[in-house]
Amino acid sequence: MTTRASSTSPESCHATLPLSAIVTGASSGVGLYATKSLTERGWHVVMACRDLAKAQRAAASQNISDAQSSLLEIDLGSQQSVRHFVAAFVATGRPLNALVCNAATYQPLLKTPARPKAMRSAWRPITWDTFC
Ligand SMILES: NC(=O)c1ccc[n+]([C@@H]2O[C@H](COP(=O)([O-])OP(=O)(O)OC[C@H]3O[C@@H](n4cnc5c(N)ncnc54)[C@H](OP(=O)(O)O)[C@@H]3O)[C@@H](O)[C@H]2O)c1
């Protein structure tokens, strides 16, 4: 018995697109260089950043072209922003082959986790259900 995807299946729709990754915090440091490395290997990277102007300058500084990457706004301190990002990403029609959860600030000397004010009262971990 053989199986094959129908011509309208998601697999066949994505067959002609390059592998896609979302990299959060792609506007500097590890996220920016991960983006550069992935695009050099043929991936399309969605740079998920809260400061799009900064992200655009960062991409230009590394010669990452608009064809290799796209910018989508996200502030990971806001669930509303995360949901907006997810809707915008789904609307692109791109597959999601890798999700690089990089964005954060590195503050090893903090005694307790620093959370945005809006999340302090009803904080819960972000899981896949958060996006559904
Ligand atoms: N550097 C180290 O020694 C070290 C050590 C251990 C772990 N890490 C971890 O490695 C990751 C990258 O570190 P890095 O040194 O590359 O840091 P970085 O250069 O400061 O980059 C952090 C990135 O995360 C973004 N970001 C922060 N908060 C965000 C939010 N609420 N919503 C959206 N984006 C947000 C920043 O955006 P903006 O540009 O808008 O601020 C920036 O693009 C972090 O998770 C860090 O904790 C780093």
The ligand as a Tripos MOL2 file, in Angstrom:
@<TRIPOS>MOLECULE
LIG
   48    52     1     0     0
SMALL
NO_CHARGES

@<TRIPOS>ATOM
      1 N1         24.9960   36.4450   26.8670 N.am      1 LIG1
      2 C1         25.1710   35.5310   27.8120 C.2       1 LIG1
      3 O1         26.2280   35.4520   28.4530 O.2       1 LIG1
      4 C2         24.0790   34.5390   28.1210 C.ar      1 LIG1
      5 C3         24.3110   33.5410   29.0550 C.ar      1 LIG1
      6 C4         23.3090   32.6140   29.3260 C.ar      1 LIG1
      7 C5         22.1060   32.6920   28.6600 C.ar      1 LIG1
      8 N2         21.9040   33.6890   27.7580 N.ar      1 LIG1
      9 C6         20.6250   33.7380   27.0910 C.3       1 LIG1
     10 O2         20.8010   33.7130   25.6700 O.3       1 LIG1
     11 C7         19.7630   34.4840   25.0820 C.3       1 LIG1
     12 C8         20.3480   35.5520   24.1660 C.3       1 LIG1
     13 O3         21.2660   36.3110   24.8890 O.3       1 LIG1
     14 P1         22.0540   37.5040   24.2020 P.3       1 LIG1
     15 O4         23.3220   37.6730   24.9460 O.co2     1 LIG1
     16 O5         22.0920   37.2830   22.7290 O.co2     1 LIG1
     17 O6         21.0810   38.7280   24.5850 O.3       1 LIG1
     18 P2         20.7980   40.1170   23.8440 P.3       1 LIG1
     19 O7         21.8680   40.4660   22.8580 O.co2     1 LIG1
     20 O8         20.4690   41.0770   24.9320 O.co2     1 LIG1
     21 O9         19.4820   39.7920   22.9990 O.3       1 LIG1
     22 C9         18.2820   39.5410   23.6520 C.3       1 LIG1
     23 C10        17.1890   39.6330   22.6210 C.3       1 LIG1
     24 O10        15.9540   39.3200   23.2590 O.3       1 LIG1
     25 C11        15.0390   40.3610   22.9570 C.3       1 LIG1
     26 N3         14.0240   40.4870   23.9890 N.ar      1 LIG1
     27 C12        14.1980   40.6850   25.3130 C.ar      1 LIG1
     28 N4         13.0260   40.7710   25.9360 N.ar      1 LIG1
     29 C13        12.0790   40.6440   24.9770 C.ar      1 LIG1
     30 C14        10.6650   40.6820   24.9820 C.ar      1 LIG1
     31 N5          9.9640   40.8730   26.1170 N.pl3     1 LIG1
     32 N6          9.9960   40.5130   23.8100 N.ar      1 LIG1
     33 C15        10.6900   40.3320   22.6620 C.ar      1 LIG1
     34 N7         12.0180   40.2990   22.5840 N.ar      1 LIG1
     35 C16        12.7120   40.4680   23.7380 C.ar      1 LIG1
     36 C17        15.8770   41.5960   22.8160 C.3       1 LIG1
     37 O11        15.1260   42.5780   22.1290 O.3       1 LIG1
     38 P3         15.4770   44.1360   22.2340 P.3       1 LIG1
     39 O12        16.6030   44.3360   21.2630 O.co2     1 LIG1
     40 O13        14.2200   44.8190   21.8090 O.co2     1 LIG1
     41 O14        15.8640   44.4180   23.6550 O.co2     1 LIG1
     42 C18        17.0400   41.0410   22.0240 C.3       1 LIG1
     43 O15        16.7320   40.9190   20.6540 O.3       1 LIG1
     44 C19        18.9270   35.0750   26.2160 C.3       1 LIG1
     45 O16        17.8200   34.2220   26.4380 O.3       1 LIG1
     46 C20        19.8730   35.0200   27.3880 C.3       1 LIG1
     47 O17        19.1950   34.9320   28.6280 O.3       1 LIG1
     48 C21        22.8500   34.6110   27.4660 C.ar      1 LIG1
@<TRIPOS>BOND
     1     1     2 1
     2     2     3 2
     3     2     4 1
     4     4     5 ar
     5     4    48 ar
     6     5     6 ar
     7     6     7 ar
     8     7     8 ar
     9     8     9 1
    10     8    48 ar
    11     9    10 1
    12     9    46 1
    13    10    11 1
    14    11    12 1
    15    11    44 1
    16    12    13 1
    17    13    14 1
    18    14    15 2
    19    14    16 1
    20    14    17 1
    21    17    18 1
    22    18    19 2
    23    18    20 1
    24    18    21 1
    25    21    22 1
    26    22    23 1
    27    23    24 1
    28    23    42 1
    29    24    25 1
    30    25    26 1
    31    25    36 1
    32    26    27 ar
    33    26    35 ar
    34    27    28 ar
    35    28    29 ar
    36    29    30 ar
    37    29    35 ar
    38    30    31 1
    39    30    32 ar
    40    32    33 ar
    41    33    34 ar
    42    34    35 ar
    43    36    37 1
    44    36    42 1
    45    37    38 1
    46    38    39 2
    47    38    40 1
    48    38    41 1
    49    42    43 1
    50    44    45 1
    51    44    46 1
    52    46    47 1
@<TRIPOS>SUBSTRUCTURE
     1 LIG1         1 GROUP 0 **** ****
